[in-house]
């Protein structure tokens, strides 16, 4: 319960920043738009390859390659805009203003590092998917459990590696070493804050999803019931209901994406400032970024 309370306090502080500087939210919106375009564009050649080659071995290889490419591009898109969010939050906390032009220049500078991060995330995703498709005996179950754990650990690590890349211009190897050190020294804080934030955003997403579905069903189903079947009015009602449902899902995704990125960015900034103070033999207590103070309180 304490972890949930801390996560809720962090969410309120993080969104207070966003309401004061609307630019902080824009990359999360761009992620959804770009991700949707990539998904629609990427699924076309996959469907074409399936229709052309069916279940042939060559066709399976082509489908695997196309699927891997689409996953990789999705990760690249996600990391580019998450990286922009990281730098916008860093700019807001350090300078009082998050500037989109600066954030865009930074992700351009770190584009190759972002590609390497996306490549590793793609590899982890493909390994987990391969293990999930193996329905063998005990060995397959152990493999699935191990790969699921690997994905969870890597996902958490990637959330912290990205701020290291964007804020301190570190490559993948140096970023991983930096995050390993930070995690070892601050495991409890990272665990409490990320779990609490994950619970809160998960609950909000579930509530928005259920609420959107209920409203969509009431409008679409109500229109069909009142008009007595399939007709123009019922179709319009279903379309409006679907639009409302996906709007709720859109808001849930933005809330989850921005809040999670803000959490890991604040964690990294705080750990970074503590490291600098220790390196300078300063015994003063380093204040955490404002949103993170809610977690430490």
VMD Tcl script that draws the C-alpha trace (Angstrom):
set ca {
  {0.00 0.00 0.00}
  {2.90 2.36 0.79}
  {4.42 1.67 -2.63}
  {1.10 2.54 -4.30}
  {0.82 5.75 -2.28}
  {4.34 6.78 -3.30}
  {3.56 6.02 -6.93}
  {0.39 8.11 -6.76}
  {2.27 11.02 -5.22}
  {4.90 10.81 -7.94}
  {2.25 10.76 -10.67}
  {0.67 13.94 -9.31}
  {4.04 15.70 -9.19}
  {5.06 14.50 -12.67}
  {1.80 15.67 -14.19}
  {2.09 18.98 -12.40}
  {5.26 19.50 -14.45}
  {3.43 18.53 -17.63}
  {0.59 20.98 -17.00}
  {3.12 23.76 -16.48}
  {5.09 22.87 -19.63}
  {2.90 21.20 -22.26}
  {5.93 20.37 -24.43}
  {6.77 17.54 -22.02}
  {3.73 15.59 -23.25}
  {4.15 16.10 -26.98}
  {6.68 13.28 -27.62}
  {4.34 10.76 -25.96}
  {1.61 11.80 -28.41}
  {4.05 11.65 -31.32}
  {5.02 8.11 -30.28}
  {1.45 6.89 -30.66}
  {0.99 8.55 -34.03}
  {4.31 7.33 -35.43}
  {3.86 3.86 -33.90}
  {0.44 3.51 -35.52}
  {1.85 4.52 -38.91}
  {4.72 2.02 -38.54}
  {2.31 -0.77 -37.58}
  {-0.04 -0.12 -40.50}
  {2.84 0.25 -42.95}
  {4.72 -2.77 -41.61}
  {1.79 -5.16 -41.61}
  {1.20 -4.70 -45.37}
  {4.38 -6.51 -46.54}
  {3.86 -9.18 -43.85}
  {0.37 -9.94 -45.16}
  {1.71 -9.89 -48.71}
  {4.50 -12.35 -47.85}
  {2.03 -14.67 -46.14}
  {-0.31 -14.64 -49.15}
  {2.58 -15.25 -51.56}
  {4.52 -17.91 -49.69}
  {1.97 -19.38 -47.28}
  {3.48 -21.96 -44.92}
  {6.58 -22.66 -47.01}
  {9.88 -22.73 -45.12}
  {11.16 -19.82 -47.21}
  {7.99 -17.91 -46.43}
  {8.44 -18.49 -42.68}
  {11.96 -17.07 -42.91}
  {10.69 -13.99 -44.78}
  {7.90 -13.50 -42.23}
  {10.38 -13.78 -39.37}
  {12.68 -11.19 -40.95}
  {9.84 -8.78 -41.69}
  {8.44 -9.21 -38.19}
  {11.86 -8.57 -36.65}
  {12.30 -5.43 -38.74}
  {8.92 -4.09 -37.66}
  {9.68 -4.77 -33.97}
  {13.04 -3.04 -34.36}
  {11.50 0.02 -36.02}
  {8.84 0.21 -33.30}
  {11.54 0.22 -30.65}
  {13.48 2.90 -32.53}
  {10.39 5.11 -32.74}
  {9.58 4.55 -29.07}
  {13.13 5.30 -27.91}
  {13.47 8.41 -30.08}
  {10.40 10.07 -28.60}
  {11.03 8.72 -25.09}
  {14.53 10.17 -25.39}
  {12.99 13.53 -26.27}
  {10.77 13.28 -23.19}
  {13.83 12.48 -21.06}
  {15.67 15.57 -22.26}
  {12.60 17.79 -21.97}
  {12.18 16.73 -18.32}
  {15.89 17.23 -17.72}
  {15.68 20.70 -19.28}
  {12.61 21.58 -17.24}
  {14.20 20.48 -13.96}
  {17.60 22.07 -14.64}
  {16.62 25.20 -16.58}
  {12.91 25.63 -15.91}
  {11.97 25.01 -19.54}
  {11.89 21.90 -21.73}
  {12.61 22.88 -25.33}
  {11.57 20.61 -28.18}
  {14.27 21.91 -30.52}
  {17.02 20.99 -28.03}
  {15.46 17.59 -27.37}
  {15.29 16.86 -31.10}
  {18.96 17.79 -31.58}
  {19.96 15.52 -28.71}
  {18.19 12.43 -30.08}
  {19.75 13.14 -33.47}
  {23.16 13.22 -31.76}
  {22.42 9.91 -30.01}
  {20.67 8.24 -32.95}
  {23.26 5.47 -33.36}
  {23.17 4.71 -29.63}
  {19.38 4.56 -29.80}
  {19.68 2.08 -32.69}
  {21.92 -0.18 -30.60}
  {19.49 -0.03 -27.68}
  {16.61 -0.90 -30.02}
  {18.61 -3.78 -31.51}
  {19.19 -5.38 -28.10}
  {15.54 -4.87 -27.13}
  {14.49 -6.52 -30.41}
  {16.78 -9.48 -29.75}
  {15.37 -9.92 -26.23}
  {11.82 -9.71 -27.60}
  {12.51 -12.32 -30.30}
  {14.13 -14.68 -27.80}
  {11.12 -14.42 -25.50}
  {8.71 -14.98 -28.39}
  {10.66 -18.05 -29.54}
  {10.57 -19.51 -26.03}
  {6.85 -18.76 -25.71}
  {6.09 -20.74 -28.88}
  {7.91 -23.80 -27.50}
  {5.21 -25.88 -25.81}
  {7.50 -28.75 -24.77}
  {8.01 -30.20 -21.29}
  {9.67 -28.90 -18.16}
  {12.67 -27.55 -20.07}
  {10.42 -25.40 -22.24}
  {8.61 -24.07 -19.15}
  {11.91 -23.14 -17.53}
  {13.03 -21.45 -20.77}
  {9.80 -19.44 -20.92}
  {10.18 -18.33 -17.32}
  {13.82 -17.36 -17.87}
  {13.11 -15.38 -21.03}
  {10.12 -13.63 -19.44}
  {12.36 -12.61 -16.54}
  {15.03 -11.49 -19.01}
  {12.54 -9.26 -20.79}
  {11.30 -7.71 -17.53}
  {14.86 -7.00 -16.35}
  {15.97 -5.65 -19.71}
  {12.87 -3.46 -20.07}
  {13.57 -1.91 -16.67}
  {17.26 -1.49 -17.55}
  {16.46 0.14 -20.90}
  {14.26 2.72 -19.16}
  {17.34 3.82 -17.19}
  {19.92 3.38 -19.96}
  {18.03 5.83 -22.19}
  {18.45 8.76 -19.76}
  {22.16 7.89 -19.49}
  {22.44 8.10 -23.27}
  {20.46 11.30 -23.63}
  {21.64 13.27 -20.60}
  {25.28 12.17 -20.42}
  {25.87 11.13 -24.06}
  {26.89 7.57 -23.11}
  {26.91 4.67 -25.56}
  {25.16 1.38 -24.85}
  {28.10 -0.29 -23.10}
  {28.94 2.68 -20.87}
  {25.25 3.29 -20.20}
  {24.77 -0.31 -19.06}
  {27.80 -0.08 -16.75}
  {26.53 3.19 -15.31}
  {23.05 1.81 -14.71}
  {24.40 -1.40 -13.16}
  {26.31 0.70 -10.63}
  {23.34 2.95 -9.92}
  {21.00 -0.02 -9.52}
  {23.32 -1.82 -7.10}
  {23.56 1.28 -4.92}
  {19.87 2.27 -5.10}
  {18.01 -1.01 -5.60}
  {15.41 -0.38 -2.88}
  {14.55 3.12 -4.09}
  {14.30 2.02 -7.72}
  {12.13 -0.94 -6.74}
  {9.73 1.05 -4.57}
  {9.32 3.92 -7.02}
  {8.98 1.90 -10.23}
  {6.63 -0.68 -8.72}
  {4.44 2.05 -7.24}
  {4.32 3.98 -10.52}
  {3.59 0.79 -12.45}
  {0.69 -0.06 -10.14}
  {-0.82 3.41 -10.37}
  {-0.51 3.69 -14.16}
  {-1.80 0.14 -14.55}
  {-4.86 0.92 -12.43}
  {-5.53 4.15 -14.33}
  {-5.14 2.37 -17.68}
  {-7.53 -0.39 -16.59}
  {-10.07 2.15 -15.33}
  {-9.89 4.18 -18.54}
  {-10.11 1.04 -20.67}
  {-13.15 -0.24 -18.78}
  {-14.79 3.18 -18.73}
  {-14.18 3.68 -22.45}
  {-15.56 0.24 -23.26}
  {-18.65 0.82 -21.11}
  {-19.41 4.15 -22.78}
  {-18.69 2.73 -26.24}
  {-20.94 -0.26 -25.60}
  {-23.72 1.96 -24.25}
  {-23.62 4.22 -27.30}
  {-23.13 1.52 -29.94}
  {-25.42 -1.04 -28.33}
  {-27.98 1.58 -27.41}
  {-28.12 2.88 -30.98}
  {-28.59 -0.64 -32.36}
  {-31.27 -1.44 -29.76}
  {-33.24 1.76 -30.24}
  {-33.19 1.56 -34.04}
  {-34.04 -2.13 -34.08}
  {-30.99 -3.55 -35.90}
  {-28.30 -2.76 -38.42}
  {-28.92 0.54 -40.18}
  {-27.20 3.87 -40.76}
  {-27.92 5.21 -37.27}
  {-26.69 2.05 -35.51}
  {-23.52 1.99 -37.63}
  {-22.85 5.64 -36.76}
  {-23.45 4.82 -33.09}
  {-20.98 1.93 -33.20}
  {-18.43 4.14 -34.98}
  {-18.79 6.88 -32.36}
  {-18.52 4.29 -29.60}
  {-15.36 2.84 -31.12}
  {-13.88 6.34 -31.44}
  {-14.61 7.06 -27.78}
  {-13.08 3.73 -26.71}
  {-9.85 4.30 -28.63}
  {-9.68 7.86 -27.31}
  {-9.75 6.50 -23.76}
  {-7.03 3.97 -24.68}
  {-5.00 6.81 -26.20}
  {-5.16 8.79 -22.96}
  {-4.21 5.70 -20.95}
  {-1.18 5.10 -23.16}
  {-0.03 8.71 -22.88}
  {-0.39 8.67 -19.09}
  {1.55 5.42 -18.79}
  {4.30 6.40 -21.23}
  {4.95 9.87 -19.85}
  {4.75 8.90 -16.17}
  {7.09 5.92 -16.55}
  {9.63 7.98 -18.51}
  {9.44 10.79 -15.95}
  {9.99 8.34 -13.11}
  {13.14 6.79 -14.58}
  {14.48 10.16 -15.69}
  {14.14 11.59 -12.17}
  {15.76 8.48 -10.71}
  {18.72 8.83 -13.03}
  {19.13 12.58 -12.44}
  {19.07 12.08 -8.68}
  {21.56 9.17 -8.73}
  {23.78 11.20 -11.06}
  {23.80 14.20 -8.69}
  {24.56 11.93 -5.72}
  {27.51 10.42 -7.62}
  {28.90 13.89 -8.39}
  {28.65 14.91 -4.73}
  {30.39 11.73 -3.61}
  {33.14 12.16 -6.20}
  {33.77 15.66 -4.85}
  {33.82 14.32 -1.25}
  {30.83 16.46 -0.41}
  {28.91 15.14 2.58}
  {25.84 17.29 1.95}
  {22.49 15.64 1.35}
  {21.64 15.88 -2.35}
  {18.05 16.91 -2.97}
  {16.12 14.67 -5.33}
  {14.25 16.19 -8.30}
  {10.93 17.63 -7.17}
  {8.68 14.79 -8.41}
  {10.92 12.16 -6.81}
  {10.79 13.84 -3.43}
  {7.21 12.59 -3.19}
  {8.58 9.04 -3.36}
  {11.33 9.72 -0.81}
  {9.05 11.51 1.65}
}
mol new
graphics top color blue
foreach p $ca { graphics top sphere $p radius 0.5 }
foreach p [lrange $ca 0 end-1] q [lrange $ca 1 end] { graphics top cylinder $p $q radius 0.2 }
display resetview
